[in-house]
Amino acid sequence: MAVTVLSGTSGALYYKPAGTTGTFSPSDVTIGTETMVVQSYLNLKVGDPVKFQVVDSSSGGSGTGTLPAGLTAGTTYYVSAYTASTGALKVSATNGGSDVNLTDVGTAAAPNEFEVYYNDYAAIGQVQSWSFEVTRAEIDVTTIGQTVGQTAPFKAYIPGFADGSGSASVYVTDEDAALSNRLVEDVLQRQQVGAAFRLYTDKQSTEALSRSISMDAALLSASWNINPDDAQMVEIAFRPTGSPVFDLSSTS
């Protein structure tokens, strides 16, 4: 059976911006002004596609309750206004449309709360390359009392916790709203909740046929490389904040 070796031509980097997940309670909803107060100094920007859901803050999973009337779980809305200093958020049903009319504050008893989050991963077309490395800790399990011989005994090891680190080489563009530029700026974002990568090794038109590594991430550094002969580039370093999801096989 012939085996086809994959090249990097189908690789891609998809991203969710940092600081785009926030929570609020029924008491944070104001009827009449269509305002929801989430955390201050998030990174929500006008035009961002977002969704809402009820979550259990104690488990991080799905919660019980009802969203404020006017909002539907799983439906994409667009940020129409966000005031960083106060956390006041408004959304519209269409990008640039009128604010969604909220007719009640919803229900969510503790530990349940409402969550707003960035809709989905979006492609960054200005990435030259990405890399991701997985390592395992070494645990020394050598024991004493081994049989004496002519050669020195070897130590014994077992693998421990896994860790990962990654980088991406990103071109800077003259379009302020480009997601590549936003990724660079997000390194300085204080609250990075919501930042996530989907690193494709083999991107196909059908998601189930694609191979990828997905993770929530912390953005750690940005290194600029500027010279007169090349396009402006920034090297971004990141690390997963939990266990990545490895989907390295294709299924139909």
C-alpha positions in Angstrom: 0.0 0.0 0.0 1.4 3.4 -1.0 1.8 6.0 1.7 1.5 9.7 0.9 3.8 11.9 2.9 2.1 15.1 4.0 3.8 18.5 3.3 3.2 21.7 5.1 1.3 23.3 2.2 -2.0 22.5 3.9 -1.0 23.9 7.3 -2.9 26.8 8.8 -3.3 28.7 12.0 -6.7 29.6 13.4 -7.1 31.8 16.4 -9.6 33.1 19.0 -8.5 36.6 20.4 -7.4 37.0 24.0 -9.7 38.6 26.5 -12.9 37.7 24.7 -14.7 35.6 27.3 -16.6 37.2 30.1 -19.3 36.3 32.6 -22.2 38.2 34.2 -25.3 37.6 36.3 -29.0 38.7 36.0 -28.3 41.7 38.2 -25.7 42.9 35.6 -28.4 43.2 32.9 -30.2 46.6 32.5 -33.5 46.6 30.7 -34.1 49.7 28.6 -30.4 50.4 27.8 -29.8 46.8 26.5 -26.6 46.7 28.6 -24.8 43.7 30.2 -21.9 44.4 32.5 -19.2 41.8 32.2 -15.6 42.1 33.4 -13.8 45.3 32.8 -10.7 45.6 30.7 -11.5 42.7 28.5 -10.5 42.8 24.8 -14.0 42.8 23.2 -14.0 45.0 20.1 -16.9 46.4 18.0 -17.8 43.8 15.3 -16.5 40.8 17.3 -18.8 37.7 16.7 -19.9 36.4 20.1 -22.3 33.8 21.5 -23.9 33.4 24.9 -24.6 30.5 27.2 -25.3 29.6 30.8 -22.4 28.0 32.6 -21.8 26.4 36.0 -18.9 28.4 37.5 -18.0 25.6 40.0 -17.5 23.0 37.3 -16.9 25.0 34.2 -19.5 23.0 32.3 -23.0 23.7 31.2 -25.3 25.4 33.7 -29.0 25.7 34.4 -31.0 28.9 33.8 -32.3 31.1 31.1 -30.5 33.8 29.2 -32.0 37.3 29.2 -34.9 37.4 26.8 -33.7 38.6 23.4 -30.6 36.4 23.5 -30.6 32.8 22.3 -27.9 30.3 23.2 -25.7 29.3 20.3 -26.8 32.2 18.1 -24.0 34.5 16.8 -24.3 38.2 17.8 -21.9 41.1 17.2 -20.4 43.4 19.7 -22.0 46.9 19.1 -20.4 48.6 22.1 -18.0 47.7 24.9 -16.6 50.1 27.5 -13.4 48.7 28.9 -13.4 50.7 32.1 -16.9 49.6 33.2 -17.4 46.3 31.3 -20.7 47.6 29.8 -21.5 45.4 26.7 -24.1 45.7 24.0 -24.6 43.4 21.1 -26.6 43.4 17.8 -28.0 40.6 15.7 -26.1 41.8 12.6 -22.7 43.5 12.3 -23.4 47.2 12.6 -27.1 46.7 13.3 -29.2 48.0 16.2 -28.7 46.8 19.8 -30.6 43.6 20.7 -33.7 44.4 22.7 -33.5 42.8 26.1 -36.9 42.4 27.7 -35.9 40.6 30.9 -32.8 39.9 32.9 -32.9 36.1 32.7 -32.4 33.6 35.5 -29.1 32.1 36.8 -28.8 31.2 40.5 -25.3 30.7 41.9 -23.1 28.9 40.9 -24.7 29.4 37.5 -23.9 32.5 35.5 -24.1 33.9 31.9 -21.1 33.7 29.7 -20.3 35.7 26.5 -17.5 34.2 24.4 -15.9 34.6 21.0 -17.9 32.7 18.3 -15.3 30.5 16.7 -11.7 30.1 15.5 -10.8 32.4 12.6 -8.0 32.0 10.1 -5.0 34.2 10.2 -3.8 34.4 6.6 -0.6 36.3 7.4 1.2 33.4 9.3 4.4 32.3 7.6 4.9 29.2 9.9 4.0 27.8 13.3 5.7 25.3 15.5 4.6 23.3 18.6 6.7 21.1 20.8 5.6 18.5 23.3 7.9 17.3 26.1 7.6 14.9 29.0 9.2 15.2 32.4 11.7 12.6 33.5 11.0 10.8 36.7 14.0 9.0 38.2 12.9 5.6 39.6 16.4 4.1 40.0 16.6 1.7 42.9 19.6 0.7 45.0 20.7 -2.9 45.7 21.4 -3.8 42.1 23.7 -6.8 41.3 27.4 -5.8 41.2 28.9 -6.3 37.7 31.8 -5.1 35.6 29.8 -2.2 34.1 28.1 0.7 35.8 24.3 0.2 36.2 22.0 2.5 34.3 19.5 4.7 35.9 15.8 3.9 35.3 13.2 6.5 34.2 9.5 6.7 33.6 7.8 9.6 31.8 6.0 12.2 33.9 3.8 15.2 33.1 3.6 16.5 29.6 4.3 20.1 28.6 4.0 22.1 25.4 5.3 25.3 23.9 4.7 26.9 20.5 5.6 29.8 18.3 4.2 31.5 15.2 5.9 33.7 12.7 3.3 36.4 11.8 3.5 39.1 9.2 2.5 42.7 10.2 0.0 44.3 7.8 -1.2 47.8 7.1 -4.7 46.8 8.0 -5.3 47.7 11.6 -8.2 45.3 12.0 -6.3 42.3 10.6 -6.4 39.3 13.0 -2.6 38.9 12.6 -2.1 42.4 14.1 -4.6 41.6 16.9 -2.6 38.5 17.8 0.5 40.6 18.2 -1.3 43.1 20.4 -2.9 40.4 22.5 0.5 39.5 24.0 0.1 42.7 26.1 -3.6 41.9 26.9 -3.7 41.6 30.7 -6.7 39.3 30.8 -6.1 36.6 28.2 -9.1 34.4 28.9 -10.5 33.2 25.6 -7.2 33.1 23.7 -7.0 29.8 21.8 -5.2 28.3 18.8 -6.2 25.6 16.3 -3.0 24.6 14.6 -3.7 22.7 11.4 -1.1 20.2 10.0 -3.5 19.3 7.2 -6.4 21.6 6.6 -9.2 20.2 4.4 -12.5 21.7 3.3 -14.3 19.2 5.6 -13.3 19.6 9.2 -13.6 15.9 10.0 -10.9 15.2 7.4 -8.5 17.8 8.8 -5.6 17.2 11.2 -5.1 19.7 14.0 -3.9 20.6 17.5 -6.3 22.8 19.5 -5.6 24.5 22.8 -6.5 27.4 25.1 -3.3 29.4 25.3 -1.3 32.0 27.1 0.6 34.5 24.9 4.1 34.9 26.3 6.2 37.1 24.1 6.5 39.0 20.8 9.8 39.5 19.0 9.9 42.0 16.1 12.2 41.4 13.1 12.5 44.6 11.0 14.9 45.2 8.1 14.7 47.0 4.8 14.7 43.9 2.6 12.0 41.7 4.1 8.3 42.0 5.1 7.9 43.0 8.8 7.5 39.9 10.9 6.8 39.2 14.6 7.6 35.9 16.3 4.9 35.0 18.9 5.6 32.5 21.7 2.7 30.8 23.4 2.0 27.9 25.8 -1.1 25.8 26.3 -3.0 26.6 29.6 -4.4 23.0 29.8 -4.3 19.8 27.8 -4.3 20.3 24.0 -6.7 18.3 21.9 -4.7 16.3 19.3 -6.8 15.3 16.2 -4.0 13.8 14.0 -6.2 11.3 12.1 -8.7 11.9 9.4 -12.1 10.3 9.4 -15.0 10.8 7.1 
